Amino acid sequence: MNFSFTDEQDEFRVFLRRFLEDKSPTTEVRRLMETDEGYDEGVWKQLSTDLGLPGVHIPERYGGQGFGFEELGIVLEEMGRALFCAPYFSSAVLATSAILNAATEEQKLKLLPPLASGGMRAALAFTEDNGRWDSAGVTATATPSSNGYLLDGCKSYVLDGHSADLIVVLARRPGSSGDEGLSFFTLPSNANGLSRQLLTTIDPTRKQARLEFQSVRAELLGEEGAAAGPIAKTLDQAAVCLANEMVGGAERLRVSALDYSLMRVQFGRNIGSFQTIKHKCADMLIDVELAKSASYFAASAAAEDADDLPAVASLAKAQASEAYMQTAINTVQIHGGIGFTWDNDTHLWFKRAKSSEVFLGDPSYHRELLLQRWGI
């Protein structure tokens, strides 16, 4: 574990921050959150062709940049800081990681190059209406047919599922339960029998959809009945990535609260000079720095595919979730009455903090997982 970033990583962060500050001001965030697509196609092409961000952690032999989860963590932290609206987490993190973890070599050579170039966007459909974030909650079935499999069931809370070109689905063999009989499947978004509905959520900057499958023909991804291990690893890696994204948003809120406290004058003094505000700012700094440490350590564990990745992934997700949410609450309070208004931008990050807190499992869920993985 390196406890500091390299010069190249720092330069990458600076360049990426400039790009995102230019492409994702709050005025653009507000515009995109009101659209069904939720992103700008031109900006997506630019970050794909000029920066190669969709392929950051995809190996070079599959058309990617060949970096690891530490660099991917930097990308997501900066995107969280800028509240960047794009189908990046759904495609570059969830779907791509599932393919890397489960697909055959032939399938990787077919699917990963267009994902790395940004020419194709994918979504991972695994959660259902029951809201469970583990593989045991999967009830959608895949029945063998003469030329593939037929999918039946529904998937909910699918990030960017309404706009993705490729859908990666987790389903099970009829009659199976638990971790048995689970497999990954792929299908085009225009497949017969597939219906997609955009959901109304608390966070309009991150689009979610509900997908219904009625005898939809799909292709097997990887080995039949062997998806329990790959989905578990994919969700751990996604939890690490989401933790890094959340600390970026939390840091942005912390800085905005501090700047406002030094600008706002009350009773002839900056409110930042009041002891109560000082305590809040100090608490936020501690919370965010601890969350950063946990998230960076988890990113390093993911990059090394360490044995303790499942435990540290849950630790980072729980720590970052609570730090982001509490920082958002403190930021609203420090801004006072204006912090509750639509015109103030704080509510944009507040809503992202809440949606990220529960996505992939809330802090209580991950602390329970952490204890289980530690054998307690």
LODOZA-208166 format. One record per atom (N, C-alpha, C): x, y, z. Coordinates in pm, whole numbers, plus 32768, in hexadecimal, padded with zeros to 4 digits. Layout:
BEGIN
XYZ...
This chain:
BEGIN
80547F8880008000800080008057807C8000804580D27F9D808981527F9A802C81BB7FDA80618204803A800E82638082801282EE8044804182F77FC8803E83757F7E803383547EEA7FFC83B27EA07FEF839E7E11807383C17DCB808A83847D58810283A27D0B80F384297CC68160845E7C94815A84DE7C4C810084D27BD28106845F7B8E80B1844C7B18801D844B7B3E7FFE840B7BAE7F7384087BDB7F4184927C047F9884E07C447F7385687C697F5B85BF7BEE7FB185B07B897F9F85FC7B0D7F1E85D37AC67F0285517AC97E85851E7A8F7E0C855C7AD57E1185677B587DA485A17BA57D9186347B817DFE867F7B777DF5870D7B587DB787227ACE7DE686D47A6C7DB186E079E47D1E86BC79E07CF886507A267C6E86237A277C1486897A6D7C4486C57AD97BF387277B217BD787A07AC87C3987CC7A7E7C24883D7A237BBA881B79BB7BC487A379857B648779791E7AD6877779577AC5873E79CE7A4187317A087A0A87B77A377A5E88107A697A3088957A8F79FD88E17A157A3A88C979A27A10890C7927798F88CF78F07983884978F97912880578BA789C87EF791878B287FC799C784787DC79F9783288497A61781C88C77A3677F2892D7A987765890C7AC8773C89487B3676B889277B6C7647894D7B0C765D89B07AB875F689D27A5775DF895E79F6764A891A79D0763E88A779767602883079BF7628881E7A3D75EE87B27A8D755787C37A96752A883D7AB2749A88577ABC745388407A377495886079C97457884A7946744987B4792974B38769794274B286DB79207455868A797A744986B279F773F486657A527361866E7A2D733D86CF79DB72B286DE79AF7295868F793072FC865678F272E88608787772D985757899729B8528783F728F849978547314845178437366847F77E673E7843E77CD744684547843744984CD7879749C84E978EE752D850378D175538512785475DF852F783475E6857277AB765C85AA778F767485EE770F76C5859276B5768E856F764376D0851175E97757854675B8776085C9759E77DD8602756F784A85FB75D7782886177654788A860E76C078B5857E76D67857852076CB7879849276D978DD8467766E78C7849475F479258473758879AE84B075A379AF852975D87A2E856B75F37A7C852576617A3A850076CE7A8284BB77397AAB842E770F7A6583F876AA7A888373767A7AFD837676187AF683D175B67B5D83D5754E7BDA8420757A7BC9848F75C17C3C84E175E77C7E84B076677C2E848076C77C65845977487C6983C1775C7C1B837877117C1882E7771F7BE682B677A57B8D830377E67B6382E1786E7B11826178787ABB823D78187A7081C078287AC98144782E7B43814E77FC7B9C80DA77FC7C1080E5785D7C02813778C47C72814E79207CA880CD795A7C518076798D7C807FFC79CE7C707F8079787C517F9378F67C4A7F2278997CD67F0678647D057E8A78677D8C7E6A78357D9F7E9677A47E1A7EB577827E387EE876FD7E157E85768F7E1F7E0276AD7E027D9F76447D6F7D9F761C7D1B7DE1766E7C8E7DED764D7C6A7E7B76237CCE7ECD76067CB67F5475D67CB17FBE76417CD17F9A76BE7CCA7FFA772A7D4E803F77467D51808D77B37DC980D777D97E2A8084782C7DF9801878677E517FBD78B17E787FEC793B7E2C804D79747E4A807879FD7DFB80227A5F7DF3804C7ADC7DB17FFB7B417D4580487B8A7D1C80117BFB7CAF804C7C487CDB80CB7C927D5B80E07CA67D86815D7CE37D6B81D17C847D8D81BE7C047D7082277BA27CD982357B8A7C9381C57B8A7C0281CB7B7C7BC582157BF27BFD82007C697BCE82487CDF7BE082DE7CD37C5083077C977C6883977C817BFE83D07C247BE183877BB77B7A83B57B597AF583C87B9F7ACE83657BF07A4C836A7C317A4983D47C9F7AB783E67CE67ABA844F7D4C7AA684D87D0E7AE684F07C9D7AD685727C5A7A4B85817C1D7A1385137BEB798A85197BB7792785347C27793D84F87C9C78E785137D0D78F385A27D3C796B85D77D38798286627D60793786C27D03793686A37C8178F486FA7C1F786286D57C09783286697C4977AA86357C347794861F7B9F77F485E07B6077F285CD7ACF778185707AA7772F859C7A4976BD854E7A1A76E28501799B76F0847F79A87714842A793776FF8398796076EC834078FE76DA82B1791E775F826C793777B482AD7986783B8276799B783B82047A0077FC821A7A7477FF81B37ADB77B981357AA9774B81457A6476FF80D17A34774E808179CE779180C5797177D4808079047865805B792578B480C0794D794480A979627962805F79E3790980677A46792280247AC678D37FA27AD0784E7FAB7AD477FD7F357AEE78027ECE7A7C77D87EF77A0577CF7E97799678597E67796A78B87EC2795E793E7E9C793379807E3D799679727E597A1779AD7E017A7C796E7D777A7878EB7D707A6378A87CEE7A5A78DE7C9E79E578F27CE0797479297C9B78FE79B87C6E79177A0A7CC379527A937C9D79727A987C2779D27A3B7C217A2F7A3E7BB87A957A007B357A6779A47B3B7A0579567AC379E579687A8E795779877AE378F879837ABC786B79F67A61784479E07A1777D87A4C79C9779C7AAA7A2777507B1E79F5772B7B7E7A4876E27B437A79765F7AFC7A23761A7ABF7A49759C7A587AB775AF7A097AAD761879A47B13763479E37B98765C7A517B9476A77A967C0F76CB7ACB7C5676507B037C0A75F37B387C4675797ACA7C8475247A507C52753279E07C8674E579A07CFF7529798D7CF975AD793D7D5E75F2798E7DD376297A087DBB76577A507E24769E7A857E9576457AB67E7A75CB7AE77EEB75797A7F7F5775607A027F36753979A17FA47528797C7FE975AB79837FA3761B796B7FE3769C79DF804176BF7A59801576A37ACF806776C07AD180E6766D7AA180DF75F37AA08154759A7A2D81B275B779CB81837606795581D5762078EC81CC75B47908817E754B78A9817174DE782D81227505783C80CF756C77CA808275A077C180997637774980AB7668773280BD76F876E18046772A77068015779D76C47F9F77D4768D7FBD785F76307F6A788A75F67F75791075F17EE9794D76057EE179CF75FE7E637A17757A7E5C7A6275297DF97A4274A67DE67A8174AE7D6F7ADF74AF7D8B7B6174B97D1E7BC274577D2D7C3574367DA77C5D73DA7DBC7CCC73497DB67C9D72F27D867CF572677D777CD0720E7DC97D2D718B7DB97D1F712E7E0A7D6D713B7DF47E0371737D827E2B71857D687EBA71F07DC07EF972417E047EA672A47E627ED8731E7E217F1773317DA07F0473A67D5D7F3F74207D727EE674937D837F27750F7D9E7EDE756A7D247ED775357CAE7EF775877C367EEF754B7BD77E87759A7B737E5F756E7B187DF674F97AC27E2174E77AAD7EA474787A5B7ED473F17A9A7EB773EE7B1C7E9D73717B627E8173437B577DF1738F7B127D9D736E7B067D0F72FF7A9F7CFC72937AC97CB972267A6D7C99720E7A617C0372457ABB7BB372377AB37B2172727A2F7AEF722E79F07A927258796C7A65728B796E79D572E2790F79B8731978FB79327300786A790C72AA785678AA728677CF787F72CC77AD77FD7316773D77F673597716777972F577037708731B7731769172C8771E761B731F76E675AB72E576D87536732D769974C773A976E7749E73A6776B74AA741B77BC747F7437782C74E4744878047561746C786475C874197850764573F578BE768473A678BB76FF7335792076F672C87904773D725779617744724D799877D272527A1B77DD724E7A5E785F71C07A8A7880719A7A7378FE71187A9F792F712B7ADB79BA70E47B4779D470EE7B897A5671007C1F7A46712C7C5F7AB071437CEF7AAA71C07D147AF971F97D857AD5726B7DBE7B1C724B7E517B38726F7E7E7BAD72517F087BD172D07F4F7C0072C87FD47C0C733880277C3873B380117BDE739B7FFE7B5D74087FE57AFE743F806B7ACF74BA808A7AF374F581097ACB74FB81147A3474C0817D79FF74C1819C796F748D8128791B743780D6795674008065790C73A5808E789A7371810778A0731581377838735D816577BB73E0818277C6742981BB775574A08167772874BF80FA776E753380A8774B751C805E76C8758A8041768375837FF5760675847F5E762175CA7F36768975D97EA876AC75AD7E95773C75607E2B775575337E0C77DC75777D8B780975BA7D92787B75F47D1A78BA75997CF5792E75627C7C792A74FA7C537989752A7BDD79DD750A7BE37A5D75227B727AB7749D7B2A7ACB74987AAB7AA9741E7A5C7AB7744479D17AE873E079837B0973FB78FE7B4073AF78917AF573E178177B0273A077A37ACA731B778C7B1372AF776E7ACB723077567B0F723C76E87B78720677037BEE720A76A27C59728376AD7CB472E577017C90735D77127CE37346777E7D4C739F77857DAD739477EA7E16741E780B7E4C742778797E9974A778A17ED3750E78C27E69758878937E7D75F478AB7E1E75F978437DB075A377E07DB575A177767D51755477A17CD5758477767C61753B778B7BE5753D78177BAD7595786E7BDF759D78F87BAF75F679027B3475CB79517AD3761979677A59760779F67A2A766A7A2679DF76617AA8799D76337A93790D75E87AF478DA75BA7AF0785075C67B7C781475D27B82779175D77C03774B756B7C0676DF75367C7D76C874D37C8F765F74D57D20763474B17D3D75B874A77DC8758A742E7E0C75C974357E8E75D473C87ED8761673477ED775C6734D7EB5754572D57EB274F2729F7E2474E072C57DC9753872997D3E752C72037D33753B71C87CD874F271387CC174FA71137C8D758570A87CC675BD707A7C9A763F70B47CE876B371117D437697714D7D97770071097E1F770370D87E46777770A07ECC778970EF7F1577F471057F9677DD71587FE67838710A80627863710A807B78E470C080ED791B711C81417972712581C179537175821E79A3712E82367A28717782297A95713E823A7B1A714E82CB7B4A70F082F77B9B70FB83787BDE714283627C6371B483A27C767206838B7CEC7224840E7D33725884037DAC727B847A7DF972F084C57DBC7344847F7D7273BC84BB7D3673B184B87C9F738085227C5F737085227BCD73F3852E7B80746385447BC774E485487B82751884BD7B6174DA84577B9A750383CB7B807486837C7B5D7478835B7ADD73FD831E7AAC73F882887ACD7380825C7AF0736881CF7B0B72ED81A27ABD72E9811F7A9F727B80EA7A4F724E80637A8471D6803F7A5C71A07FBA7A7971937F6F79F571C87EF779F071C57EA67976716E7E2B798C71197E0E792C70C47D98793170E87D3C78BC70F67CBC78DA711C7C59787670AB7BF47866707D7BE677EB70147B8577CB70467B2B775B70807ABB778270BA7A5C7722711A7AA176C371777AED76FE71DA7B3776AF72517ADD769372757AD3761572E57A7D75EF73697AC1761373C17A76765474407AAE768274B07A497671752B7A7B766E75A17A26766175E47A1576E97613799D7702765A7980777E76DE79CA778276FF7A0777F3777F7A4B780677D179F97869783D79C0783A7890796D7891785878E178A0786E78A779147847781D792E77BC7818796D776C77BA793F76E477AB797376E6777D7A04769977C17A58768D779C7AE4770277C27B3C775F78127B0877D878327B5477E778C87B6E777879117B77778079A37B84778679D47C137777797C7C76777579A97D0177F779EE7D28786879B37D0578E979EF7D2379007A727CD978EC7A757C5478FF7AF27C0978A47B647C3478257B497C5777CE7BB77C8077F97BEC7D0978267B937D6278557BC17DE478CF7C1B7DD4792B7BF37D7E79A47C447D6779807CC87D2379237CC47CC578F87D3D7C8078BB7DA17CE178677D717D3C78277DCA7D9C788B7E037DFF78F07DB57E2579597DEA7E7D79A77E597E3679CB7E417DB97A147EA77D6C79BD7F237D59793C7F107D4178E27F827D2F78D57FD17DB078D17F8C7E2378C97FD17EA3794480287EBA79B87FF67E937A3480447E9D7A2C80C07E4579FF80AE7DCA79F4811F7D6D799081867D9E791F81587DD278BB81B57E0478EF82017E7E793D81BE7ED2797782027F4679D282737F1A7A23825A7EB47A7B82C47E817A2B83367E4579BF83167DFF796A83807DC9792D83D37E38790383927EA378C183D97F11792184367F59799F840F7F6A79FB84697FB17A1884E57F5C7A0F84D87ED67A1D854E7E8179AD85B07E987931857C7EA178BF85D47EBC78C4860F7F4778EE85BE7FAA78F685EF8033795E865F804079CE864F7FFD7A3586B780017A0487387FC279B9872D7F55798187A47F14792387EC7F7378CE87A37FBA787287E1801878BE8820808D792287DB80C0796E880F813179AE8894810F79E9889D809A7A2B8918807179C58988805D79528966802478ED89CE800D78B68A02809278A889AA80F5787989D5817978E08A2F81BC795E8A0B81B279C88A5C81ED79D08AE581AA79C98AE8812579CF8B6780DD795A8BC2810478E48B868110786F8BD68134787C8C0D81C278B28BBB821E78C08BE982A979238C5C82B479828C65825979E38CD2825B79B18D4E821279468D3D81C6790C8DAD817B78948DEB81C178418D9781FF77C58DC6823D77E38E1282BE77AC8E8982C777C48EDF833C77438EE9838D77528ED8841076E08EE5846A77118F2384ED76C78F85852076EF8FCD8599777B900A858A779B9032850D781A907384F57890901584EB787A8F9484E778E88F3284DF78C68EC78478792F8E8C843D791A8E1783E878E48DA6843F787F8D5E840D78458CF4845F78AA8C83847879138C7D8423797B8C19843979CB8C3284B779BD8CA784F27A058CC4856E79B78C9485E979388C6B85D678E98C3B864779128BAD866979138B8F86EA79468B0E871778F58A9986DE78728AA686D7781E8A3A86A378418A19861378548A8185C178798A6C853479058A2F852B79608A5B857F79E78A21858079E1898B859B798D896485FC798088D7861D7948888685A878E488BE856478AB887984F1791388678483795E88D0846879C488C983FF7A31886384237A56886084A37ABA87FF84D07A85877184C47A07875D84EB79CB86D784E079C586A9844F79A2870583F5799B86E183687A2486BA83327A8A8705835A7B1186E7832B7B3C865B83587B21863B83D57B4685B784097AF9854983C07A76855C83AF7A2384F7836D7A5384DE82DE7A6C854982947A92853B82077B1C84FE81FB7B7B8527824F7C0384F082467C05845C826A7BB6843382CD7BAE83A582F07B708355827E7B0A838D823F7ACB834981CF7B2A833F81587B7983A681427BDE83A080D87C41833180F17C718327816C7CD382C0818D7C9B823581737C1F821E819E7BE1819B81897BCC818080F47BA281E580AA7B8681D2801B7C0681BC7FCC7C6F82087FEA7CEE81F67FA37D29816D7FC17D20814380407D5380BE80647D068051801B7C82806180117C307FFE7FCC7C527FFC7F377C6B80707EFA7C9180757E6D7D14802C7E567D72803B7EB27DF17FF47EA77DDC7F5D7EB47D847F347F0E7D667EA67F1F7D257E6E7EA17CCD7EBC7E627C8D7E907DE57CF37E867D757D517EE57D707DB87EE37D087E117E687D147E2B7E3E7D907E817DCA7DA97E327D487DB27DAC7D517DA77D557CDD7DB87D757C967E3B7D817CE27EA67DAB7CAE7F287D407C537F647D6C7BFA7FBA7D107B9C7FFA7CAB7BE380547CD47C55808D7C7A7C9C80E97C237D0380A27C1C7CFE801D7BCA7D5D7FD37B387D5D7FFF7AF77CE980117A6A7CEE803A7A547D3A80BC7AAE7D28811D7A9E7D6D819D7AB77E0281917B237E29814F7B447EB881477AE47F0180E97AA97EB980897A457EF8803279CB7F208084799C7EC680DB792A7EE68131794C7F55819379C67F5281C879F37FBA822479F1804381E07A28804A81677A2F80C9811E79A480FB80FA794C80A180CE78C480CA80A8787881028120788280BF8193783C80EF820A78748175823978F98180823C793881FB826C7919827082107925825B818E790E82C8812F787B82F2812C78218291813A779282B1813A776E830F81AC779C82EC8223777B833E829877C083C68293783D83C9826478848448825B784284A681F778198470818477D984C2811C775484F9814E770284A2818B767F84CD81B9768A8535822976E3851D828976F0857B82F8772C85FF82CA778885FA826B77C186748234775786C481E976FF867E81A2769386C3815C7634870681BF761586C1822C75BE86FC829275FE877882CF767D876E82F576C387E0833076CE885682CF76E28837825076EE88A281EC766C88EE81DF75FC88A781DB757A88E981D57566894182507589890E82C67576895A834275CF89D78347764A89CB831976A48A3E831A76738AAA82B976388A81824B76028AE381ED75838B25822275488AEB828C74D18B2982C674588B1C826C74028B81826E73868B7C8223739A8B69818E74028BA6815774188B9B80C7743F8B0D809F74758AC18100749F8A3880E2742C89DC80BF73B08A0180E4733B89AF80C972F689D8804773278A3C800372E38A6F7F8D73118A287F0F72B98A2C7EAA72DA89EE7E2A734B8A397DE473558ABA7DFA73BB8B087DB574488AE77DE674548AB77E6174D78A937E9574FE8A087E62757B89F67E3B75A689787DFE75BD89087E6175BB89257EE375DA88BE7F46757E88477F3A74FE885E7F1A749D87F07F1674BF878A7EAA750A87B37E41753087557DD8758986E77E1075ED870F7E5F764686AC7E9D760186657F1075A686A87F55755C86687FC2750C85F17F8C74CA86037F1C747C85977EE374D585267EB0754785487E7775A584E07E4C75DA84947EC575F384DC7F347623849B7FAD75BD84357FDF753E845A7FDC74D683FE800C74C783867FB174C5839B7F3074B5832B7ED3752E82CE7ED875A683067EE7761F82B57EEF762682697F7275EC82A37FDA75ED8261805D75A881D98058753A81D1800E74ED8154800A751180FD7F92754C81367F2B756F80E77EB475DE80847ED775CD80087EAC76297F997ECA76297F727F5E75CA7FA67FAC75C17F82803875E57FF680947593800B80FB75AB807A81567619805781BB764380B5821076B0809A826F7695802382CB761A801382FA75FB7FA1835276107F1D830A75E47F17828D75F77E9E823C768B7E7D822D76DC7EE18210776A7EC781F877B67EAD8279778B7EE482E777CC7EC3836677AF7E32838D77367E04837077157D778388776C7D1E8330777A7D4582B077D17CF9825678617CF98288788E7D6C82B779177D7882E979307D16835B78D37D0E83B978E27CB2842A78E07C2183FA788C7C02839B78877B7A8365790A7B57832179407BB782D579BA7B9B828B7A357B9782E57A2C7BD583577A957BC883BA7A837B4D84117A157B0783FC79FC7A8E844979CC7AA684D6798C7B1A84EC795C7B3A857278C87B158580
